Amino acid sequence: MKIQKIETLVCHARMRNWVFVKVVTDQPGLYGWGEATLEWHTRAVVGAIEDVAELIVGEDPRRIEHLWQMMYRQHFWHGHGIVRSTAISGIDIALWDIAGKIAGQPCSQLFGGSVRDWIRTYCHLGGGKMEDFYEIAEDDAKRFAELATQAVGEGFTAMKTLAVPPTMPIEGLVPIRRAEAAVAAMRDAVGDEIDLMVDCHARPSPAMGLKFGKALDPYGLYFFEEPCWPENLDGLAAINAATTTPVATGERITNLAAFRDLFARRGCEICQCDITHCGGLTGARRIAALADAHNIALAPHNPQGPVSTAASLEFGFSQPGYIICETVHADVPWRDDVVEEGYTIESEGRLAQPNTKPGLGVEINEEAVKQHPFEQELPQRVFYRDGSIGDW
């Protein structure tokens, strides 16, 4: 059995172009689906997949670890730069899909079998619609509350908001009070039974992240995401130690050594490795073992397309430390047209039931993808009041 070719299918989804990876074997009808979506780097990732494919076309797709090592270590540059790591991830996910199809079992069975009966999911405010999640006016607390109520009405018991505005390295009370007002309005609207997460998008400096963390601590957040730059391990550790709200981070980290350093400094309580960026399911399983050694929970970053979600759920059904799955369901109205899924999500509580099909259990409708060809992703930029550059 050999890999015959590796194809990419690009599907424009407004703020992102979903990059689907199809690994085709020389066995009739046997192929696997992966995903390598990377916002504003679509052309670079597609090119990187073509580069990496040169290493493994003609090889046996069942030798997943061997192929992962080849993709990561050959061509001189190790594969932890974000573009190449994403390319490797997409191919690796597709190889595990093939492995599951060969075995006639869901991928989670290949990882030791299911450790749970269902997985809880959470949403972004607005279901991931760009305007509702990223572009709410920072002082519009009423709108935050309305969207939180809407999410509860859709069956979710947990939701995430970008309630922390961009700030310069040091600012006064105004942005702190606005974030606090937004979260207070959400908590008043949904009550204590619903879990709220706040994503800072690594916008604040460590000093400002600490201010936001302490101000939001009384609202009992489920987690406090990326309160400062992920490179600043001392800052993350200080914020994690100073608040009762668990810090979550890891979506921008792509290699095991960096996770080792993050965990050793106790920079987080929740690891958000992104399966489409950190080396696929092979890389994520290594990170999960390391997190387990530090008693750090897993909640993978997953705002991308449907193959990423299927991979996250297969991973979650096999990992004891996995606590919740991030989902996006309303970023584009035709999302369900491009995919058939083997798992189901109950409307009450938004609980994901196990995939019953081999591999990832997904099939991409290639004709539907063609209806949404590549377009440049919609820009998201941040400037401070004085015109200087901020983090989006």
SVG drawing of the C-alpha trace seen along z (x, -y; Angstrom):
<svg xmlns="http://www.w3.org/2000/svg" viewBox="-34 -59 53 63">
<polyline fill="none" stroke="black" stroke-width="0.4" points="0.0,0.0 1.4,-3.4 0.4,-7.1 -0.5,-8.0 -1.0,-11.7 -1.9,-14.5 -4.5,-17.1 -5.6,-20.3 -9.2,-21.7 -9.6,-25.3 -13.0,-26.5 -13.6,-30.2 -15.4,-30.8 -15.1,-34.5 -12.5,-35.1 -10.8,-31.8 -10.2,-29.6 -10.6,-26.0 -7.8,-24.0 -8.9,-20.4 -6.2,-17.8 -6.9,-14.6 -4.4,-11.8 -5.1,-9.3 -3.7,-5.8 -3.2,-3.3 -6.0,-1.2 -9.4,-1.9 -11.6,-4.2 -9.1,-4.4 -8.2,-8.0 -8.2,-10.1 -9.3,-13.7 -7.3,-16.1 -7.4,-19.9 -4.7,-22.5 -6.5,-25.8 -4.3,-28.8 -5.9,-32.2 -4.3,-34.7 -1.6,-32.1 -3.7,-29.9 -1.4,-30.1 1.7,-29.5 0.1,-26.4 -1.0,-25.0 2.6,-25.5 4.0,-23.9 1.8,-20.8 3.1,-20.5 6.7,-20.7 6.1,-18.1 4.3,-15.8 7.5,-15.3 8.8,-13.4 6.1,-10.9 4.3,-10.3 5.1,-6.6 5.4,-5.6 3.2,-3.3 0.4,-5.4 0.2,-2.9 3.7,-4.0 2.3,-7.1 5.0,-7.6 7.7,-7.0 6.1,-9.5 5.6,-12.1 9.3,-11.9 10.1,-12.3 7.9,-15.3 9.1,-16.9 12.9,-16.2 13.8,-16.1 14.4,-19.1 16.8,-20.5 14.3,-22.8 12.4,-21.1 8.7,-21.2 7.6,-23.5 7.3,-26.7 3.5,-27.6 3.2,-27.1 5.0,-23.8 3.6,-22.5 0.1,-23.2 0.9,-21.4 2.2,-18.4 -0.8,-18.4 -3.3,-18.3 -1.5,-15.3 -1.1,-13.5 -4.8,-13.8 -5.6,-12.4 -3.2,-9.4 -5.0,-8.6 -8.3,-8.7 -6.9,-6.2 -5.7,-4.0 -9.2,-4.0 -10.7,-3.1 -8.3,-0.2 -9.2,1.1 -12.9,0.4 -12.9,-1.5 -13.1,-5.1 -9.7,-6.7 -10.4,-6.8 -10.4,-3.0 -6.9,-3.1 -5.8,-5.3 -6.9,-2.8 -10.6,-3.1 -13.2,-5.5 -12.7,-6.8 -16.1,-8.6 -19.6,-8.4 -20.0,-11.9 -18.1,-15.2 -19.4,-18.6 -19.1,-21.3 -19.0,-25.1 -19.7,-27.8 -18.4,-31.3 -20.9,-34.1 -22.9,-34.3 -21.9,-30.8 -18.7,-32.0 -20.1,-34.7 -17.3,-37.2 -19.4,-40.3 -20.8,-38.8 -17.6,-37.4 -14.9,-39.8 -16.6,-43.0 -19.0,-43.8 -18.5,-47.3 -16.4,-46.9 -18.8,-49.0 -22.0,-47.3 -22.6,-45.1 -26.3,-44.6 -25.2,-43.0 -22.9,-40.5 -25.9,-39.6 -28.2,-39.1 -25.8,-36.8 -25.2,-34.8 -28.9,-34.3 -29.1,-33.2 -26.5,-30.6 -28.3,-29.2 -31.4,-29.1 -29.5,-27.0 -28.8,-24.4 -25.2,-25.4 -24.1,-25.2 -20.8,-26.9 -19.7,-29.7 -16.7,-31.9 -16.5,-35.7 -13.8,-38.1 -14.8,-40.6 -11.4,-42.0 -10.6,-45.0 -7.2,-45.7 -5.1,-47.8 -1.7,-49.4 1.0,-47.9 -0.3,-50.0 -3.7,-51.6 -6.0,-52.8 -9.4,-51.6 -11.6,-52.2 -10.9,-49.0 -11.0,-47.0 -14.4,-48.3 -15.7,-47.7 -14.6,-44.1 -16.1,-43.7 -19.4,-45.2 -19.6,-42.8 -19.0,-39.7 -21.3,-40.9 -24.1,-41.4 -23.5,-37.9 -23.5,-36.3 -26.7,-38.2 -28.3,-37.0 -27.5,-33.3 -26.9,-32.6 -24.4,-30.5 -25.3,-27.2 -23.8,-28.3 -20.0,-28.3 -18.4,-31.5 -14.9,-31.7 -13.1,-34.9 -10.6,-35.0 -8.0,-37.8 -6.5,-36.7 -3.1,-37.5 -3.8,-41.2 -2.8,-42.4 0.7,-42.8 1.3,-40.7 0.6,-43.7 -2.7,-44.4 -3.6,-40.7 -3.2,-40.5 -5.5,-43.5 -8.2,-41.9 -7.7,-38.5 -8.2,-40.0 -11.2,-42.1 -13.0,-39.1 -12.1,-36.6 -15.3,-37.1 -17.5,-36.0 -16.4,-32.4 -15.1,-32.0 -14.5,-28.4 -11.2,-29.6 -9.3,-32.8 -7.7,-32.4 -4.4,-33.8 -4.1,-36.6 -0.7,-37.7 1.6,-36.7 2.3,-32.9 6.0,-33.5 5.9,-35.2 6.0,-32.2 6.7,-34.3 3.7,-36.5 1.4,-33.5 2.6,-31.8 2.2,-35.0 -1.4,-35.4 -2.2,-31.8 -0.9,-32.0 -2.6,-35.2 -6.2,-34.3 -8.6,-31.5 -9.7,-31.3 -7.7,-28.7 -5.5,-30.1 -5.8,-28.4 -3.3,-28.8 -1.4,-26.8 -3.1,-27.4 0.0,-29.2 2.5,-26.7 3.6,-24.1 6.3,-21.9 6.6,-19.6 9.6,-21.4 7.7,-24.7 4.8,-22.9 7.3,-21.3 8.5,-24.7 5.0,-26.1 3.9,-23.2 7.1,-23.3 6.5,-26.9 2.8,-26.2 1.8,-28.8 -1.7,-27.3 -4.1,-24.8 -5.7,-24.1 -3.8,-23.2 -5.3,-24.4 -3.0,-22.7 -4.5,-23.0 -4.6,-19.7 -4.4,-21.4 -1.2,-23.3 0.7,-21.2 1.6,-18.2 -1.8,-16.6 -3.1,-13.8 0.4,-12.4 1.7,-15.6 -1.4,-16.2 -1.0,-12.7 2.5,-13.5 1.4,-16.8 -1.5,-15.1 0.9,-12.7 3.1,-15.6 0.0,-17.4 -1.1,-14.3 2.2,-14.2 1.6,-17.8 -2.2,-17.2 -3.1,-19.8 -6.4,-19.5 -7.0,-19.5 -9.4,-21.7 -8.0,-21.9 -8.3,-25.1 -10.8,-24.5 -12.4,-27.5 -11.7,-26.1 -13.5,-23.8 -15.4,-20.5 -12.5,-18.1 -10.7,-19.9 -13.8,-19.3 -14.0,-15.7 -10.3,-15.2 -10.7,-17.0 -13.6,-14.8 -11.8,-11.6 -8.9,-12.8 -11.2,-13.8 -12.9,-10.4 -9.5,-8.8 -7.9,-11.3 -8.7,-11.2 -7.7,-14.8 -9.9,-16.2 -12.7,-18.4 -14.6,-20.2 -14.6,-20.8 -14.6,-24.2 -17.1,-24.4 -18.1,-27.0 -21.5,-26.4 -22.7,-29.7 -19.6,-31.3 -21.1,-30.6 -24.7,-29.5 -23.7,-26.7 -21.3,-25.0 -23.2,-21.7 -23.4,-21.5 -19.7,-20.6 -19.5,-17.7 -21.1,-14.6 -20.2,-13.6 -20.1,-10.3 -20.8,-11.9 -24.0,-13.6 -24.6,-16.5 -27.6,-16.5 -29.6,-19.7 -30.1,-19.6 -26.8,-20.4 -24.9,-20.2 -23.3,-17.0 -21.3,-15.2 -22.0,-11.5 -19.2,-9.2 -18.5,-8.8 -19.8,-5.5 -17.9,-5.4 -14.3,-4.3 -11.6,-6.9 -12.7,-10.4 -16.2,-9.6 -16.2,-12.6 -16.8,-12.9 -16.2,-16.2 -18.6,-17.2 -16.0,-18.3 -18.7,-19.8 -20.0,-21.9 -16.4,-23.1 -16.1,-24.3 -19.0,-26.7 -16.7,-28.6 -13.3,-29.0 -10.4,-30.8 -10.8,-34.4 -8.6,-36.6 -9.7,-36.3 -11.5,-39.3 -9.0,-41.4 -8.9,-41.9 -6.6,-44.6 -6.0,-46.5 -4.6,-50.0 -4.3,-51.8 -5.7,-55.3 -2.4,-56.8 -2.2,-54.9 0.4,-52.3 0.0,-48.6 -1.8,-46.3 -2.5,-42.6 -5.7,-41.4"/>
</svg>
